[in-house]
Amino acid sequence: MTQVSLITNDRAGELMLQAGTPEGQVSEYNGVPYTYYAISNLEITTKDEDEDGTIEETVYNFKIRDDIKFSDGEPLTVDDVIFTYYAYSDPQYTGSSTLYSVPILGMNEYRTQTSTELGKKYAGIFQDMMAKLNPAEPAEGLGWDYEWQEGDSFTAEQLAWVKEYVDQTLLKDQVAPLVEFIYNKYGAGYASFIGSDPDTLKENEGLRTAWAMLMWGFGDPIVDDKGTTAPKDASDEEKAAAAEDDEITGLKSTITVDDAVVLEKEWDFKSDQYPTADDWYELLMAQYGNNPYAAAATEIGTDLRPNVSELGQNFTLEWGPKDETAAEGGVPNISGIKKISDTEFEVTVAGYDASAVYKLGINVTPLHYYGDPALYDYENNKFGLEFGNQDTITAKTDFPLGAGAYKFVKYENKTVFFEANDDYYLGAPKIKNIQFRETKASDAVQGIVSGTIDAITPSFNAATVKEIGEANPNGELVGEKITTMLYDFLGYGYLGINADTVLVGTDPASDASKNLRRGFATILAQFRNVTNESYYGDRASTIEYPISNTSWAALRPADEGYQRAFSVDVEGNPIYTEGMSNEEEIAAAVEAAKGFFKAAGLTYDEASGKFTAAPEGAKLQYEIVIPADGIGDHPAYGIATAAKEQLEKIGITLDINDPADSNVLWNKLDSGEQELWTAAWGATIDPDMYQVYHSSNIVGKGGTDSNHYHIADAELDQWILDARSSADTAFRKQIYKTCLDRIIDWAVEIPNYQRKDGVIFSTERIKVDTLPTDLTPFYGWMSELYKLEMQ
């Protein structure tokens, strides 16, 4: 609302690098040309000084329009950009920008205020210290209780500083923010896990903490079943009926180490007893053997700041400048950020990283408002604020100012008031005043109908769709009362197969192992269309590749080589033919699966039509885990039950584990012991596959532990690295297609559905023909808010 960023993207998420002119830049989406605008043009060049194919440096040259003004009438220049860059690069900055993580030349030296040589020295000292405090393998005398010894490369003071900083700053102080992070990310969809709703969680801090602990696996709900329980062999319907009057009355947390209970806590919600952040801190310490670093690294992660990823840098910042060889005055600037003129600057980054450009494309904040113009003198290394002091910035965070379409007016009674910015570079907004009002999710549709809300993004589930249909006289999503605009969700649902647990012999990459997984994948894939249509209706569609349809790298039906997932048999021939009924397709899928299972080495009895034995390493019985609340409420549950029925006919058992507590699945994924499962991925604007598919990130390999498929393919690894290190979008798209084909070849992921989100508008009060069309996660309805008109 109040801000503008340096760059923009089109509806598919592709960057519009030449949109920084009055004419803008045109890009097609769904065959329609759209024009996009930004405040700068960007040219990206790479340097390969050794001509060995390795990009050594990347230069980002920005040219800003000279007609941009902040909402107070002051011009926006490169000085404002430079100030913002330095504000975001300061080690005391704790906002959402991760500019500091981009390897801009000189960034690390500036943030630590040490020379490159001194930085290396203290990095070595830090690594030596952490090897003793948090060793890779347990060893006598090492661990968090390690005490300083003569001959250590670090001092006793430095050791004490790290211990205190990690325990207090990186763990204890971050528990409360972790609760809020979990709530903001998952509260809307998973509040029911503790028998509550998002609004109640928001109002009740204690219940919110209990719920967050439950979500993170640090507690189990205490359930009053009211005396109605279902037997173990009951049907899903019987279990659901028995659970209807269940009430969650408390939380119990039990920490077990080596089969021994080391800490147990319990809270009774009916007695108004709830856990606190300190309670969770105590549980975290017990779980991780009083090692706050291990606890922070695993449970806090890098979503909050400061975090363990910055510990080494903060150690160097604390102790490097105190070194007797440290240069007086420290490091005055970031060498890779250079002002060229009032409208041009460039940033030089070591190597190339496709995600860096998004972090460089900051929202530009006004120096004269958030900084101190008296402290700005570019030529003399003064950038509008004192190093390590964010006071002038934090003092203004409650009253933001920028060059966006609207000006902040006030926040009052859970409502944010905005006023049109007449100096907005794309023209004064049509609507003079706008209010953002905090509203209960349950009031979304009725708020539109009653006239208290003009536009809202509701929780777009079956109940909401029904409510919209009832509000519109025509019973549709678009009608006289409400206009609904659907768009693809930034992510997708999938069914996974663990290559390390569903295999033949000991080699997950063998043809036999792949054929075993292809047999399961072929049958599971066939049931996707019917099941997704039944569960979601128009709110989702089946996808054929393991990537969100929202991505510019996603394959389209018109693309060469595009085909339905797992639709060829063991000989490479098509399984399905045009005009087949669903029943015929099922029969064809089962026959194809039998071919894969035979090729995997399973013994087939022609007389009975069943498999009777499996080769070493394989089995005739596998488990699929589906987090469906114990009652089958999940889009993939129908797929699994249908597949189970067909597999049983050929002698293979697929056990469905539908836990009431989804932590059962997450714990299995974390330990790497799952066989088949179903879940969903969130996506980002850049389709980098490193975190999910690179072998270094297989659980237990020391990486991100996000490769739950356990796919380990050297060629795939290299392709992923090649794609993320190239600035050529066309090349990257081709490489990603190759990667997607290889993932399908391994049969570790069955792409399932692309869910839709939606935003609803009052047809009676908003001129809906002034809304943008073809909405996507990368280009929402507010992208052209300045054009919107009221009736």
N, C-alpha and C positions, 0 to 999 in steps of 0.2 A: 504493500500500500504506500508506504512512505519512502521506499528506497528504489534505486535503479542499479542494475549490475552492468559490468563492462561488456558482457557478451550475452547472446541469447541463442536459443535453439529452435528447431522447427518441431512439428507435431510428432515426428518419429524420434526426436531426441538428437538429431544431427546438429552440430554447431553451425550457425550462420555467421561465418567469419567476416563477411563483407556487408553486414546489415547496418553498419554505422554510418549511413548516409541518409539524406532526406528521402532518397528513392527506395531505400531498403533493399532486401534481397529476397528473391522469389524461390520458392521450393514447392514441389508438388506433393500432395498427400491424397491418396485414393483418387488419383487422376485430376485433382482440383489444384490449380495454382494459388498459393497463398503468399502474401508479402510479410516479411518479418523485419523488425526494427531494433536497433541497439544504439548505445551511445558511443560505440567505438568499432573500428575495423581492427582485425587482428591478422597478422602474417606470422606463420610459424616456419622457421628454417632450422635445419639440423646441420651439425658439423661432424664430419668424419675425417679428422686431420691425418690419420694414418691410412685412410682408404682401405680399411680392412673389413668394412661392412658394419662396424660397431659405431653407434652414435655416441659421440663423446660429450657433446653439448647441444642443447636446444635453445634457440633464441625466440622469444615471444615479443613481437613488436606491435604495440598498441598505438593507434591514432584516434584520439578522442574528438568528437564533434565540438565545434567552438560555440555552439548555440545552446548549450545545456545550462540550466539554472537550478539551484536549490529552491525549495519552496519559499524561502525568505527573500528570494530575488538575487542572491549572490551567485556569481558564475561558478561553474564546476570546472576545475582545471587539473592538470597533472599533479599539482602540489597537493590537492585533496587525495588523489590516489596514493601518492608517496606517503602521506601521513597515515592513511588507512593501512597500507602495507606494514608500516613500522608498528602501528598499534597492534595489529594482528600477530606480528612477529615477536612481540615482547613476551618474555617468559612469565610475566604476571597476568597476561591475558587468559581468561578462562571462558570465553564465549564459544560459539559453535564453529567458527572458522578454523580450518586445519591448514591454513596457508603455511604455518611453521613447519609442516611435515614435508613440504616440497623441497627437494635438494637444490634450492637456489644457491648459487655460488656465494659463499660467505655467510649463509644463514646460521649454520651451527656455530661459527666463530663469534658472530654477533650475539646470539642467544646465550652463549656461555662466557662471553667477554674474555676469551682466550685466543691465542694464536693457534694455528693449525698444529704446530709442534707440541704446544702445551696441552692442547685438547687431546692429542693422541696419548700424551703421558697420563693424564687423569682418566682417560677412557681405559687405559691398561690397569691403572690402580683400581678403578671401579670393578672391572672384570675379575681381577684377582680377589677382591673382597667378596664379590657375589659367589665366586666359586667356593668360598669357604662358608658363606652364610646359607647359600641355596645350591648345594652341589647336585650335579646331574644324577649321581648315584649315592645312596646313603654310605657314609663312612664315619668311622669312629673319630670323634673330636671335631667333626664338621657339623654344621647346621646353624639354625638361627640363634642358638645359645653360644655360638663360638665367641671366645674371649681373645682379646688382642694378645699377640705374642711377639717377643723380640725377634726382629728379622722380617716382620710383615712389611709389605710395600706401603701400607697405609698406617695412619696413626690411630691411637685409641680414640681420639676425639672424632676422627672421621668415621670410625666404626660406630660410635655411639650416635652420631648425627644420622647416619643411614637407618639405623634401627628405629630411632624415634620418628624420623620422617615417614618411613614406610608404615609403621604401626598407627601413627596418629593421622597423618595427612592423606596417605594413599588408601588406608583401610577404614579406620574408625570414622573419620570425617566424611567418608563417601558412602556409608551405609544408608543414611537418610536420602541423599540424592539418588542412590540406586533404587530405592523404593519408588521414587517419583518417575525415574526412567522407565521402570517396568510398567508402572501404571499408564504412563503416556503412550507406551508402545503397544501394550497388550490389554489394557483395561477394557476397551470397548468390546473386544471379542471374547474375553475369557473371565469376566467377573463372576460368571455363574459357577466357576470352579469352587468358589467358597460360598455358594448359595446367595450371591448378592448381585448387584447391578452397578454399572459404571458411576452413576450419580451418587449412590450410597457410599461406594468406596471413596469417592472424592471428598465427601463430607466427613467421613470417619477415618481419621489418621491411623488409629490402632488397627481397625479392620483392614485398612489398605496395607499396612505393614505385614499383617498376618497373611493376607492374600499374596503379597509379593514373595514372602518366604515360601509359601506353598508353590508358587510358580517356579521358584528357583530350586525346589527340591529340599527345602529346609523345614518341612513340616507336613503333617498329614491331618486332614480334617477329622474332627470328632463328630460322628454322625449319630443322631437319634433316629432309629428306623421306625419308631412308633409301634414296634411289635410286628411289623409286616416285612417279612423277608421272603425271598424266592429261593428254591432249592438250586443247587449247583447246576443241575441238568435242565433248568427252566429255559424256556424260549426267551428271545430278546423282548418280545411283547410282555411276557410274564415278569421279567426282570424290571422293565420300565414301569409296569403297573405297581409293582411292589415298592419301587423307589419314589413314587409320586409324592408321598407324604413325608419323605426323609427330610430331616432338618439338620443343618450343620451348626453345631452348638459350641464348637471350640477348635483349638489347634493343639496338636501335640508334636513336639520336636524331639527326636532321639538321635544322638550322635554316637555311632558305633565305629570303633577302630579295632581291627584285628579281632572281630567277633565279640568285643567287650564294650558295653555301654559306658561311655565316658562322660556324657552329659545328657540330661533329660529335662525338658521343660514342658509345661502344659498351661493353657489359658482357657478359661470358661467365659465365652462371650455373653452368656446369660447373666453372669455376675459382673459384666462390664470389665472383664479382664482381657487385655490385649498386649501383644508383644511390643516392645519399643526397639528403636535402632540399636540401643545398647545390648538388648537381649540377642539380637541377630549377630552383633559383633562377637559376643561371647560364644555363640554357636559356631561362627566362622572360625574362630581361633581353635576351638575344640576339634572341629572337623579337620583342620590342617596342622594339627600337632603344634599349636602355638607359633606357627610360621606365618606372620601377617603378609609376607611377600607372596607366598604360594596362594594364600587366600585372595589377595587383591588381584593377582595375575589371572586367576581362574574365574572368580565370581564377579569382580568389578569390571575386568577386561579393559578395553580402551574406549568405551562409549562415553565415559565420564573423564573430566580433567580436573586436576592432574591425575596421571595414572602411571603404571609401572613402565610403560614404554618411554616415558620422559625422565625416569629416575636417573639414568646415567648422565643425561644432559644437565639435570638440576644439581647433581653432585659436582659436576665440573664447574657449573656456575657458582656454586657455593665456595669451592676450594681452589679452583684454578686461579682466580684473580689474587688470592692470598699467597700464591707461590712466590718465592723470592726472585724468580726470574721473570715474573709477569711484567709486561710493559706497562708503564704508567699511562693511565687514561683508557686502558682497555681497547676494545675494537669499536671504532666510531661509526661504522656503517656496514650495510650488507652489500658486498661488492657486486653482486649480480643484479642489483636494481639500479637502473640508470635513467635519469631524466634527460631527455633530448631537447624538448621545448615545452611550452605551456600546453601543447596538445599531443605530445608524443613522448613515449617512454618505452623501455624494453627491459625484459627480465631474462636472465640467462640461467639455465638449469643444467645441472650435471646429468648426462645421459638423456634418455627419453622415457617418459611414462605417460601413457595415454590419459590417465586420470588427472594429471597435473593441471591441465588447462582449466578444468572446472574449479579448481581451488584458486587459480590465479584470477578467474573472472569474478572478482569480489563485488559486493555492494559498496559503492563509493560514499564515504561519509565526509561531511564538511569539516575541514580543519578549523575554520573560524568558530565552529560551534562545539565540537567535541575536544578540540585541542587548544593550544595556546599559540596564536600567531606570533607572539613575541619570542617563542622558542623554536620558530621555523626559519631556517636559513640553510637551504640545500647545499650551497657551496661550502659551508662550514660545518657540515654534518650535524645539523640541528633539524629535527623532523617533527616538531610540534608537540612533543611531550618528553618528559624525562624518562630515561631508561629505568624500567622496574617500577614505574609509578603510573597507575591507570586511574587516578582519582578524578581527573577532569572528564574522563569517559564515563565512569560508573555514576558520576553525579548527574549525568544527563540520560541515563538509560530509561528513566521513567517518563521521559518526554522526547521521543525520537524525532529527528529532523533529517530529511533527505531530499532527493530530487524526483521522488515517485509521483504518481498521479494524485495522491491525496496527502493532506497535512493532518498530523495528529492534533486533536483538540483537547481531549481529556479522557480519563477513565473514571467511571462513576457507576455505582450500583451494578457491577458486573457487566458494564457496557462500555465499549470503546467508541468514542465519537471521532469521526473524520470529516474534513472539509476539503472540497476540491482545490487542487493546486492549479491556479490559473496560468502558472509559468511552466506547466508540464510540457516536455519537448515534443510530444505527439499531439498536443492540443488540450485545451481545458476540458475536463470531464463533463459529460452531459448531466450527470446527477450531482447536485451541489453538496448534499450531506449524506453520509452513510454511517450506519451504526453496526458494530459487531457485538452481538448480545450472546452471553452465555446461556445456553438452553439445554434442558434435559433431552436426551436422545429420544425418549418416548413421546415427546411433545412435537417432534419434527413435522409430521404430516398435518396434525391438527393446527399447528401454528400457522402453516400456509393457508389452510382452509379458513381459519378465524380472522386472518388478516394481521396477525402480530409478527409474522415472519414473511419476508419476500423471497429469500433464497436460503437453502440449507443443504448440507451434505449429510444425509441420514445414514444410519447403519443399514446398508442395502441388503436386507434378507427377505425371506419369503413373506414374513409378517408385514414388512413395509410395503412390498409390492401389492399385497392384498389390500392394505389400508389406502394406498393411492388409488387403486381400482375402484374401491368403494366411494372415494371422495369425488371422482370424476363421473359425471352422469353416463358417459359412454363405457365405463368400466375398464378403460385403458390407462396406460401410463402417461399418455398425453391427452389432455382434455380441457374442458372449460375452466376447471379449478386449478389443476396442477399440470405443469409441463415437466417431464422427466427427460434428462439427457444422460445417456449411458456412455461409459467409456471403459476400456480395458484396465484392469487392476495391474499395478506395477509388480508383477510376480506371477507364479503359476503353480498348479498342483501336480504332483507326480507320485508314482509308485517306485520304490527303490529296491534293489537287490544287491546285497553285500557280496562282492566278488571273493572275499576271503572266507565266507561261510557257506556260500552256494557254489561249489566247485567239485571237480573230479580230480582225485589225487591231491597234489599239493601245489599245483600251478594254476592260479586263477586266470592266467592269460592263455591257457591252452585252448585249442579248438573244442575239445571235449567239455571243458568248463563253460566256455561261451555257449555251446549248444545246449547244455543243461539249463542255463539261464534263459536262453532264447525260447525254450519250450514253455517255461512259465510266462515269459513276456508276451508270447504270441497269443496265448489264451486270455491273459489279463487285458491285453490291448483291445481285443475284439469287443469286450463288454463296455468299453468307455462311452461310446456314443449314446446308447440307449440309457445307461445309468445316469450320465451327466444331464441328459435332457429331462429325465424323471426328477432328479434332485434339484436342478437349478432352473430348468425351463429356459427362458431367454436370458438368464443372468450369467450364463457361462457358455463356452464352446469348447469342443475337444481340440487339442493341439497335437501335432505330429513330431515336433522336435523339442528337446529339452532347453527351451529358451522362451521367455515371455514374448507374446505377439507385439508388445509395446516397443520392443527394441528395434533399432535400425538394422541390426544384424540378423534379425529373425528371417527365416525363409518364408516366402509367399508361394501360394499354389502355382503361380505363373513362372516361378523360378525353375531353371533347368535342374533336373535331378530330384525335384520335390516329390516325395511319396509318403504314403500312409505308414505310420510306425509299425514295424514288425508285420509287414504284409507280404513277405516273400518266404518261401519254404527253404529247407536245408539245401536244395539244389539251386536256389536263387530265383525260382520261378514264382510268379504272382500267386498268392493264395486265393484272392477274391477276384471275381469277374463281375462286370457290370450287370445290374439287374438282379443280383442275388438277394433273396430274402434274408432277414436276420437269422432265422433258423438254419438256412443253408450256410450262412457265413460261420455260425457257431460250429457246425459240423466240419467245415473246411479248416477252421482254426485248430480244432482238436486233432485232425489228421496231420496237419503241419507240425503241431507240437509233438505228436508221436514220432515224427521223423527226426526232430531235433533230439528228443530223449534217446532214441535208438543210436543216433550218431554220437551221443554223449557216453554211450556204453551201457545204458540200462538194459536189463534183460526183459524181453517182451514175449509173452505167451500168446501165440496166435489163437489158440483154442478158447481161452477165456477173454481175450482182448484186453489183457491187463499186463502192466509191468510187475515183475515179481522179484527183482533184485537190482541193486545198484552197485556200481564199481566202487573201489576203495576211495574214500573221501566224499562220496555222494550218498544220498539217502532217498528213501521213498516218502519221507515225511518232513515237511518244513512248516515254519510258522511265519505268519504275516501279522504284524502289529498295526492296529488301526486305532488311533486315539478318538474314539467315537462316544465318549462319556459312558461307556458300558451299556449303551442302549442302541448302538448301531447308527447314531446320528452323525454321519460323515459321508461326503460325496463318493468316497472310494469303497464304502462298506458293501454296496450292492455289487460292485465289480468283483470284490473278493468272494462274496457268497456265491455268485454265479460261477466264478472260476473254480471254487472248491467243489461244487456239484459236478462239473465236467471232469475235473481231475480225478475225482473218486471213481468215476466210471472206467478210468484206465489204470487204476491201481495206485494212484498217488494221492497222498493226504496233505491237504493244506489246512493247518490249524489256524483259526482266526482268534487272535488275542485282542479283545476290545476292552482295555482297562478303563475303569472309571477315572483313574488318575493318570493324566497324560505323562507324568514324570516317569512312568514305567517305560515308555518309548524313549524319552530323552536319556534316561540312564543307560538303556541298551545301546543307543547311538554313541553315547560318550565312552562306553566300554568297548565298542566295536563288536559286540556279540550278536547283534540283530541279524536276521536272515532276510526276510522281506518286510517292508514297512511302507507306510504312506505318509506324506507330509506335503509341505508347500514351501517354496522359496520366495523371498522378497527379492526384488531386482533393483538395480541402480541405472542411472542414465548411461553409464558406460558398461558395455557387456563383457568386461574382463572376466575370464573363467578361472583365473589362477586359484582363488580361494577355495573353490568347490571341487575342481577336477585335477589340480596338479598333485602329483604323487607325494610331494613334500608335506602336504596337508592331510594325509591319511591320519586317522586317529592314532595317537601314540608315537608319531614320527617327529614330534617337536615343532610342528608348524601350527596352523590355525585349528587343526582337528575338525575341519569342516568337510573334508572329503569322506563322507559317510559311505560312499560307494566302494571305497578301497580300490579304486581303479588306479593302476600303476602302469603307465605306458610311456616309455621314453620318448617316442615320437610325438605323442599327444603333449607331453610336457614341453617339448621344444616348440611345437606349434603355438602353444599358449604364450610362451615367452616371446616368440616372434611377433605375435599379434599385439601384445601389450607394449612392445617396444617400437612399433611402427606408427608413423604419422599419416600413413596413407589409408584412408577409410575404405577404399575399394579393395585394397590388399587385405585389410583386416577382415572385411566381410567374407572374402573368399576363404581365408584361413579358418574363420569361425565355422563356416559350412563344413570344412574338412574335419574340424574338431567335433562338431555335432554328429557327423556320420560315424566317427570313430567311437563316440560314446554309445551310440545305438548299436554299433558292432559288438561292443563288450556286453551289451544287454544288462547293464546295471541300473538303467533308469527307463521307466515307461512314462513318457510325457502324458499328462492326463487332461487337465482343463485350464482354460484361461477364464478366470472369473471377471465379472464386470462390477464396477462401482457406479454410482450415479449421483447426480445432484438434481434437486427439484426446485422449481420456481413457481411463483404465483402467476398463472396465466392472466388473471384479472388485473394485476397491478404492474407487471413488467411487460414491456414490448419485447416479446420473445424473439422477434425477427432481428433484434439488435444484439443477440447473443452470438458468440462465435460458434461455428459448426465444426464437426469432426474433432471433438474433445479427446484428449489423451492424457495420461499421467504427466506428460511433459509440457502440455499446453492446455491448461484448464480454463474454465469460464472467466476467471479473474484476470487472465492474460490480456484481455481487451476490455477491462472494466470501465475504462475511460469512454468507451463507445456506448455503453449500456444506457438505455432510456426507460423511463417509467411511463405508464399509460397517462 
